[in-house]
Amino acid sequence: MSGGAGRRLKLYVRQGCHLCEDMQDRLRALDSELGLGLEVVDIDRDPELQAFYHTRVPVLATLEGEICEYFLDEVALRRWVAAPAQA
């Protein structure tokens, strides 16, 4: 079982953001291989998230922290998937 299985990724986005759409498309293409369990969160639906992320989207994050922002860092993502889950 890969390290990503059973763990969650959140992709923070906003509507109309072409970088957000690009990262989401790339993550969907990798999902069948990596089993990402991706949750997409629109920051504009939550005032706290909107204030925190503002224009710094997309952001790919885990419970442990952020993997990347603006552009997908596939190396970092694969490293996260391969790593053992934190207890």
Buried (B, 14 or more C-beta within 10 A) or exposed (E): EBBBEEBEBBBBBBEEBEBBEBBBEBBEEBBEEBBBEBEBBBBBEEEEBBEEBEEEBBBBBBEEEBBBBBEBBBEEBBEBBEEEEEE
